[in-house]
Amino acid sequence: MGSELMLGGGQAQDRGGWLARPSKVQREIQRREERDSAELLYEAKKQEFTAALRKRLVENAIHDVTDVVGLAEQLAAGDPFLIQELSRLVTEYNRQVAQDIRTFGNGLSF
């Protein structure tokens, strides 16, 4: 008979009978399912949060790049030498911003 106690007149579980308590194996399976479900939910929320942060980072970067280009144009004031030198700085800034966006979320930035 084992350690399981049948209630409900000995009816089979699929016909409405109840087990007094699940077996050790059933409890372990249930714990694993609950743990796996919690891990999946955590991972989904983490990915959703990372995506929202990346979107915000890109939006802010677009504004920053636009501001830097505008400031460089103002500072150069039509001087060809200054335009050439500032364009190098702007290009490097843009490259670094793009790199930060690409590496965001994989542990290489922030």
MODELLER restraints for C-alpha pairs under 7 A, 6 or more apart:
rsr = mdl.restraints
at = mdl.atoms
rsr.add(forms.Gaussian(group=physical.xy_distance, feature=features.Distance(at['CA:5:A'], at['CA:19:A']), mean=6.55, stdev=0.5))
rsr.add(forms.Gaussian(group=physical.xy_distance, feature=features.Distance(at['CA:5:A'], at['CA:20:A']), mean=5.55, stdev=0.5))
rsr.add(forms.Gaussian(group=physical.xy_distance, feature=features.Distance(at['CA:6:A'], at['CA:18:A']), mean=6.64, stdev=0.5))
rsr.add(forms.Gaussian(group=physical.xy_distance, feature=features.Distance(at['CA:6:A'], at['CA:19:A']), mean=5.36, stdev=0.5))
rsr.add(forms.Gaussian(group=physical.xy_distance, feature=features.Distance(at['CA:6:A'], at['CA:20:A']), mean=6.06, stdev=0.5))
rsr.add(forms.Gaussian(group=physical.xy_distance, feature=features.Distance(at['CA:7:A'], at['CA:17:A']), mean=6.76, stdev=0.5))
rsr.add(forms.Gaussian(group=physical.xy_distance, feature=features.Distance(at['CA:7:A'], at['CA:18:A']), mean=5.66, stdev=0.5))
rsr.add(forms.Gaussian(group=physical.xy_distance, feature=features.Distance(at['CA:7:A'], at['CA:19:A']), mean=6.27, stdev=0.5))
rsr.add(forms.Gaussian(group=physical.xy_distance, feature=features.Distance(at['CA:7:A'], at['CA:20:A']), mean=6.36, stdev=0.5))
rsr.add(forms.Gaussian(group=physical.xy_distance, feature=features.Distance(at['CA:8:A'], at['CA:17:A']), mean=5.41, stdev=0.5))
rsr.add(forms.Gaussian(group=physical.xy_distance, feature=features.Distance(at['CA:8:A'], at['CA:18:A']), mean=6.30, stdev=0.5))
rsr.add(forms.Gaussian(group=physical.xy_distance, feature=features.Distance(at['CA:10:A'], at['CA:17:A']), mean=6.95, stdev=0.5))
rsr.add(forms.Gaussian(group=physical.xy_distance, feature=features.Distance(at['CA:11:A'], at['CA:17:A']), mean=4.69, stdev=0.5))
rsr.add(forms.Gaussian(group=physical.xy_distance, feature=features.Distance(at['CA:50:A'], at['CA:105:A']), mean=6.70, stdev=0.5))
rsr.add(forms.Gaussian(group=physical.xy_distance, feature=features.Distance(at['CA:58:A'], at['CA:101:A']), mean=6.77, stdev=0.5))
rsr.add(forms.Gaussian(group=physical.xy_distance, feature=features.Distance(at['CA:61:A'], at['CA:97:A']), mean=6.78, stdev=0.5))
rsr.add(forms.Gaussian(group=physical.xy_distance, feature=features.Distance(at['CA:65:A'], at['CA:94:A']), mean=6.52, stdev=0.5))
rsr.add(forms.Gaussian(group=physical.xy_distance, feature=features.Distance(at['CA:68:A'], at['CA:90:A']), mean=6.82, stdev=0.5))
rsr.add(forms.Gaussian(group=physical.xy_distance, feature=features.Distance(at['CA:69:A'], at['CA:90:A']), mean=6.55, stdev=0.5))
rsr.add(forms.Gaussian(group=physical.xy_distance, feature=features.Distance(at['CA:72:A'], at['CA:86:A']), mean=6.04, stdev=0.5))
rsr.add(forms.Gaussian(group=physical.xy_distance, feature=features.Distance(at['CA:76:A'], at['CA:82:A']), mean=5.01, stdev=0.5))
rsr.add(forms.Gaussian(group=physical.xy_distance, feature=features.Distance(at['CA:76:A'], at['CA:83:A']), mean=5.27, stdev=0.5))
rsr.add(forms.Gaussian(group=physical.xy_distance, feature=features.Distance(at['CA:100:A'], at['CA:109:A']), mean=6.50, stdev=0.5))
rsr.add(forms.Gaussian(group=physical.xy_distance, feature=features.Distance(at['CA:103:A'], at['CA:109:A']), mean=6.19, stdev=0.5))
